[in-house]
Amino acid sequence: MNYPKLKRFSHHLQVSFSRLNIIC
């Protein structure tokens, strides 16, 4: 797994997590 992909994945995780916080 290359670094850019990992960075993108972590960013996606953060976005989905904040979205969850907004919903709850």
mmJSON file of the N, C-alpha and C atoms, coordinates in Angstrom:
{"data_MODEL":{"atom_site":{
"group_PDB":["ATOM","ATOM","ATOM","ATOM","ATOM","ATOM","ATOM","ATOM","ATOM","ATOM","ATOM","ATOM","ATOM","ATOM","ATOM","ATOM","ATOM","ATOM","ATOM","ATOM","ATOM","ATOM","ATOM","ATOM","ATOM","ATOM","ATOM","ATOM","ATOM","ATOM","ATOM","ATOM","ATOM","ATOM","ATOM","ATOM","ATOM","ATOM","ATOM","ATOM","ATOM","ATOM","ATOM","ATOM","ATOM","ATOM","ATOM","ATOM","ATOM","ATOM","ATOM","ATOM","ATOM","ATOM","ATOM","ATOM","ATOM","ATOM","ATOM","ATOM","ATOM","ATOM","ATOM","ATOM","ATOM","ATOM","ATOM","ATOM","ATOM","ATOM","ATOM","ATOM"],
"id":[1,2,3,4,5,6,7,8,9,10,11,12,13,14,15,16,17,18,19,20,21,22,23,24,25,26,27,28,29,30,31,32,33,34,35,36,37,38,39,40,41,42,43,44,45,46,47,48,49,50,51,52,53,54,55,56,57,58,59,60,61,62,63,64,65,66,67,68,69,70,71,72],
"type_symbol":["N","C","C","N","C","C","N","C","C","N","C","C","N","C","C","N","C","C","N","C","C","N","C","C","N","C","C","N","C","C","N","C","C","N","C","C","N","C","C","N","C","C","N","C","C","N","C","C","N","C","C","N","C","C","N","C","C","N","C","C","N","C","C","N","C","C","N","C","C","N","C","C"],
"label_atom_id":["N","CA","C","N","CA","C","N","CA","C","N","CA","C","N","CA","C","N","CA","C","N","CA","C","N","CA","C","N","CA","C","N","CA","C","N","CA","C","N","CA","C","N","CA","C","N","CA","C","N","CA","C","N","CA","C","N","CA","C","N","CA","C","N","CA","C","N","CA","C","N","CA","C","N","CA","C","N","CA","C","N","CA","C"],
"label_alt_id":[null,null,null,null,null,null,null,null,null,null,null,null,null,null,null,null,null,null,null,null,null,null,null,null,null,null,null,null,null,null,null,null,null,null,null,null,null,null,null,null,null,null,null,null,null,null,null,null,null,null,null,null,null,null,null,null,null,null,null,null,null,null,null,null,null,null,null,null,null,null,null,null],
"label_comp_id":["MET","MET","MET","ASN","ASN","ASN","TYR","TYR","TYR","PRO","PRO","PRO","LYS","LYS","LYS","LEU","LEU","LEU","LYS","LYS","LYS","ARG","ARG","ARG","PHE","PHE","PHE","SER","SER","SER","HIS","HIS","HIS","HIS","HIS","HIS","LEU","LEU","LEU","GLN","GLN","GLN","VAL","VAL","VAL","SER","SER","SER","PHE","PHE","PHE","SER","SER","SER","ARG","ARG","ARG","LEU","LEU","LEU","ASN","ASN","ASN","ILE","ILE","ILE","ILE","ILE","ILE","CYS","CYS","CYS"],
"label_asym_id":["A","A","A","A","A","A","A","A","A","A","A","A","A","A","A","A","A","A","A","A","A","A","A","A","A","A","A","A","A","A","A","A","A","A","A","A","A","A","A","A","A","A","A","A","A","A","A","A","A","A","A","A","A","A","A","A","A","A","A","A","A","A","A","A","A","A","A","A","A","A","A","A"],
"label_entity_id":["1","1","1","1","1","1","1","1","1","1","1","1","1","1","1","1","1","1","1","1","1","1","1","1","1","1","1","1","1","1","1","1","1","1","1","1","1","1","1","1","1","1","1","1","1","1","1","1","1","1","1","1","1","1","1","1","1","1","1","1","1","1","1","1","1","1","1","1","1","1","1","1"],
"label_seq_id":[1,1,1,2,2,2,3,3,3,4,4,4,5,5,5,6,6,6,7,7,7,8,8,8,9,9,9,10,10,10,11,11,11,12,12,12,13,13,13,14,14,14,15,15,15,16,16,16,17,17,17,18,18,18,19,19,19,20,20,20,21,21,21,22,22,22,23,23,23,24,24,24],
"pdbx_PDB_ins_code":[null,null,null,null,null,null,null,null,null,null,null,null,null,null,null,null,null,null,null,null,null,null,null,null,null,null,null,null,null,null,null,null,null,null,null,null,null,null,null,null,null,null,null,null,null,null,null,null,null,null,null,null,null,null,null,null,null,null,null,null,null,null,null,null,null,null,null,null,null,null,null,null],
"Cartn_x":[0.851,0.0,0.887,0.623,1.441,0.895,1.749,1.393,0.218,0.206,-0.926,-2.279,-2.321,-3.573,-3.978,-3.016,-3.28,-3.783,-3.15,-3.551,-4.987,-5.3,-6.646,-7.649,-7.272,-8.159,-8.422,-7.38,-7.548,-8.43,-8.269,-9.102,-10.566,-10.792,-12.148,-12.748,-11.925,-12.383,-12.794,-11.973,-12.28,-13.589,-13.776,-14.989,-16.225,-16.16,-17.314,-17.576,-16.513,-16.667,-17.344,-16.923,-17.551,-19.0,-19.269,-20.642,-21.498,-20.942,-21.645,-21.932,-20.965,-21.136,-22.257,-22.35,-23.397,-24.775,-24.867,-26.148,-26.593,-25.669,-26.016,-26.34],
"Cartn_y":[-1.202,0.0,1.253,2.151,3.361,4.455,5.426,6.471,7.359,7.864,8.714,8.041,6.749,6.007,5.979,5.754,5.689,7.041,8.105,9.444,9.714,9.321,9.517,8.721,7.516,6.656,7.243,7.76,8.352,9.599,10.35,11.535,11.125,10.07,9.564,9.122,8.501,8.055,9.253,10.29,11.482,12.124,12.207,12.819,12.032,10.718,9.888,9.956,10.067,10.134,11.439,12.544,13.828,13.85,13.186,13.104,12.347,11.307,10.509,11.366,12.169,13.035,14.036,14.546,15.523,14.868,13.636,12.916,12.595,12.154,11.737,12.924],
"Cartn_z":[0.0,0.0,0.0,-0.93,-1.007,-0.09,0.197,1.159,0.719,-0.524,-0.951,-0.768,-1.064,-0.917,0.553,1.416,2.851,3.361,2.886,3.293,2.862,1.625,1.099,1.922,2.292,3.066,4.449,5.079,6.413,6.336,5.246,5.057,4.904,4.154,3.954,5.285,6.108,7.424,8.276,8.257,9.045,8.603,7.289,6.739,7.154,7.007,7.368,8.874,9.659,11.105,11.531,10.933,11.27,10.812,9.702,9.21,10.222,10.78,11.783,13.014,13.416,14.579,14.344,13.138,12.808,12.882,12.408,12.4,13.833,14.647,16.011,16.921],
"occupancy":[1.0,1.0,1.0,1.0,1.0,1.0,1.0,1.0,1.0,1.0,1.0,1.0,1.0,1.0,1.0,1.0,1.0,1.0,1.0,1.0,1.0,1.0,1.0,1.0,1.0,1.0,1.0,1.0,1.0,1.0,1.0,1.0,1.0,1.0,1.0,1.0,1.0,1.0,1.0,1.0,1.0,1.0,1.0,1.0,1.0,1.0,1.0,1.0,1.0,1.0,1.0,1.0,1.0,1.0,1.0,1.0,1.0,1.0,1.0,1.0,1.0,1.0,1.0,1.0,1.0,1.0,1.0,1.0,1.0,1.0,1.0,1.0],
"B_iso_or_equiv":[0.0,0.0,0.0,0.0,0.0,0.0,0.0,0.0,0.0,0.0,0.0,0.0,0.0,0.0,0.0,0.0,0.0,0.0,0.0,0.0,0.0,0.0,0.0,0.0,0.0,0.0,0.0,0.0,0.0,0.0,0.0,0.0,0.0,0.0,0.0,0.0,0.0,0.0,0.0,0.0,0.0,0.0,0.0,0.0,0.0,0.0,0.0,0.0,0.0,0.0,0.0,0.0,0.0,0.0,0.0,0.0,0.0,0.0,0.0,0.0,0.0,0.0,0.0,0.0,0.0,0.0,0.0,0.0,0.0,0.0,0.0,0.0],
"pdbx_formal_charge":[null,null,null,null,null,null,null,null,null,null,null,null,null,null,null,null,null,null,null,null,null,null,null,null,null,null,null,null,null,null,null,null,null,null,null,null,null,null,null,null,null,null,null,null,null,null,null,null,null,null,null,null,null,null,null,null,null,null,null,null,null,null,null,null,null,null,null,null,null,null,null,null],
"auth_seq_id":[1,1,1,2,2,2,3,3,3,4,4,4,5,5,5,6,6,6,7,7,7,8,8,8,9,9,9,10,10,10,11,11,11,12,12,12,13,13,13,14,14,14,15,15,15,16,16,16,17,17,17,18,18,18,19,19,19,20,20,20,21,21,21,22,22,22,23,23,23,24,24,24],
"auth_comp_id":["MET","MET","MET","ASN","ASN","ASN","TYR","TYR","TYR","PRO","PRO","PRO","LYS","LYS","LYS","LEU","LEU","LEU","LYS","LYS","LYS","ARG","ARG","ARG","PHE","PHE","PHE","SER","SER","SER","HIS","HIS","HIS","HIS","HIS","HIS","LEU","LEU","LEU","GLN","GLN","GLN","VAL","VAL","VAL","SER","SER","SER","PHE","PHE","PHE","SER","SER","SER","ARG","ARG","ARG","LEU","LEU","LEU","ASN","ASN","ASN","ILE","ILE","ILE","ILE","ILE","ILE","CYS","CYS","CYS"],
"auth_asym_id":["A","A","A","A","A","A","A","A","A","A","A","A","A","A","A","A","A","A","A","A","A","A","A","A","A","A","A","A","A","A","A","A","A","A","A","A","A","A","A","A","A","A","A","A","A","A","A","A","A","A","A","A","A","A","A","A","A","A","A","A","A","A","A","A","A","A","A","A","A","A","A","A"],
"auth_atom_id":["N","CA","C","N","CA","C","N","CA","C","N","CA","C","N","CA","C","N","CA","C","N","CA","C","N","CA","C","N","CA","C","N","CA","C","N","CA","C","N","CA","C","N","CA","C","N","CA","C","N","CA","C","N","CA","C","N","CA","C","N","CA","C","N","CA","C","N","CA","C","N","CA","C","N","CA","C","N","CA","C","N","CA","C"],
"pdbx_PDB_model_num":[1,1,1,1,1,1,1,1,1,1,1,1,1,1,1,1,1,1,1,1,1,1,1,1,1,1,1,1,1,1,1,1,1,1,1,1,1,1,1,1,1,1,1,1,1,1,1,1,1,1,1,1,1,1,1,1,1,1,1,1,1,1,1,1,1,1,1,1,1,1,1,1]
}}}
